[in-house]
């Protein structure tokens, strides 16, 4: 069927437009339908695709998701975190923690400090981190890392310390101690310390030390710059008191050893003048919850008694 001149002209113009848009492509023949018809068909196809998409879900692959996130500036930090975790995993070292007869297999990052390791060990042993000492080729300091300590695969770390239950069990007085304490207190109310049998026996046996500092009755002085020495304990062993105020410790020294006692753990300090030698005192340092735990010191110069109490207990706590 022959077309009118107007229809032929419209078809010719459309073919030229189509050829321009498809430049460079391999085409067997140009479409013979008008542009309006093609557009209508495309609209139907789009609508059909949209309808088909609404009936099913097409999931993206992992690589596609990562590509989308990367294009949006996301996912980079996540990849860094994964890489850090992989490095951290590679940098861990396996070793054995030994506490008493218990053995715990631990895997821990080489670059973590001993302080952080103690917190983990607390969960394994119930020993508070503050009461732990970790031994590995000597005492391991809190600020050191496992790498700095050269902890190797299969190493053995020894933990020294007591659980809170152990501490409480040691500190809790027995029934006998309580009874003895009551008896001691009752006697103390009746007679001076220096006249009580337990103290009088010590004073009579060892007498006054020759090297004890001169005592001054009715006078108070601050602590000397050097350790307070020349006194003795209940067994007659010489005693030396060193006050480490910067670390809040009392160092109780004898010929055999020196015990470092945290001052806050001392419950009380008792003292009384020695009858007939009032320029010297008997002093009891209470290390536990009852008076039965008093550490007795004999021939403490009277002028230093108040200063000793103040240093240990604080100015307002010993009255």
Residue pairs with C-beta under 8 A, 6 or more apart in sequence:
3 11
10 34
11 32
11 34
14 34
14 35
15 30
17 35
18 30
18 31
18 35
19 30
31 38
60 68
66 75
69 75
70 76
88 109
91 109
91 110
91 111
92 107
92 108
92 109
92 110
93 107
93 108
93 109
93 110
93 146
93 151
93 152
93 153
93 155
94 105
94 106
94 107
94 153
94 154
95 105
95 106
95 108
95 151
95 152
95 153
95 154
95 155
95 156
95 157
96 103
96 104
96 105
96 106
96 154
96 155
96 156
96 157
97 103
97 104
97 105
97 106
97 121
97 124
97 125
97 157
97 159
98 104
98 156
98 157
98 158
98 159
99 121
99 124
99 125
99 127
99 158
99 159
99 161
102 125
104 121
104 124
104 125
106 117
106 120
106 121
106 124
108 117
108 120
108 146
109 146
110 145
110 146
110 147
110 151
111 145
111 146
111 147
112 145
112 146
113 142
113 143
113 144
113 145
114 134
114 140
114 141
114 142
114 143
114 144
114 145
114 146
114 149
115 129
115 142
115 143
117 134
117 146
118 129
118 132
118 134
118 142
119 129
121 127
121 129
121 132
121 134
121 159
122 128
122 129
122 132
125 159
125 161
125 163
126 163
126 164
126 165
127 159
127 161
127 162
127 163
128 161
128 163
128 164
131 161
131 162
131 167
132 159
132 160
132 161
133 139
133 159
133 160
133 161
134 140
134 157
134 158
134 159
134 160
135 157
135 158
135 159
135 160
136 149
136 151
136 155
136 156
136 157
136 158
137 149
137 150
140 149
140 157
151 157
162 170
171 288
171 289
172 289
173 181
173 288
173 289
173 290
173 292
177 290
177 292
178 290
180 292
181 290
181 291
181 292
184 291
184 292
185 291
187 196
188 196
192 272
192 275
193 199
193 270
193 272
193 282
194 200
194 203
194 272
194 273
194 274
194 275
194 276
194 282
195 275
198 234
199 282
199 296
199 298
202 234
202 236
202 296
202 298
203 274
203 298
205 236
206 232
206 236
206 298
208 277
208 280
208 299
209 230
209 231
209 232
209 238
209 299
211 229
211 230
212 230
212 231
212 280
212 299
212 301
213 224
213 228
213 230
213 301
214 279
214 301
215 277
215 279
215 280
215 299
215 301
215 302
215 303
216 279
216 301
216 302
216 303
217 273
217 278
217 279
217 302
218 302
219 302
219 303
220 303
220 305
220 306
220 307
221 303
221 304
221 307
222 307
223 243
223 304
223 307
223 308
223 311
224 304
227 240
227 241
227 242
227 251
227 253
228 240
228 241
228 242
228 300
228 301
228 304
228 308
229 238
229 239
229 240
229 241
230 238
230 299
231 238
231 239
231 241
231 297
231 298
231 299
231 300
232 238
232 239
232 297
232 298
232 299
233 239
233 254
233 295
233 296
233 297
233 298
234 296
234 298
237 254
237 255
237 256
238 254
238 255
239 252
239 253
239 254
239 297
240 251
240 252
240 253
240 254
241 250
241 251
241 252
241 253
241 297
241 308
242 250
242 251
242 253
242 258
243 250
243 251
243 308
243 311
244 250
244 251
244 260
245 311
248 262
248 263
248 264
249 260
249 261
249 262
249 263
250 260
250 261
250 263
250 266
250 285
250 311
250 312
251 258
251 259
251 260
251 261
252 258
252 259
252 260
252 261
252 285
252 295
253 259
261 287
263 311
263 312
263 313
265 287
266 285
266 286
266 287
266 312
266 313
267 286
267 287
267 288
267 289
267 293
268 284
268 286
268 291
268 313
268 318
269 283
269 284
269 285
269 286
269 308
269 309
269 312
269 313
269 318
270 283
270 284
270 286
270 291
270 294
271 281
271 282
271 283
271 284
271 300
271 305
271 308
271 309
272 281
272 282
273 279
273 280
273 281
273 302
274 280
274 281
274 282
274 298
274 299
277 299
278 302
279 301
279 302
280 298
280 299
280 300
280 301
280 302
281 299
281 300
281 301
281 302
281 305
282 296
282 297
282 298
282 300
283 296
283 297
283 300
283 305
283 308
284 291
284 294
284 295
284 296
284 297
285 294
285 295
285 297
285 312
286 293
286 294
286 295
287 293
287 294
287 295
300 308
309 318
310 318
312 318
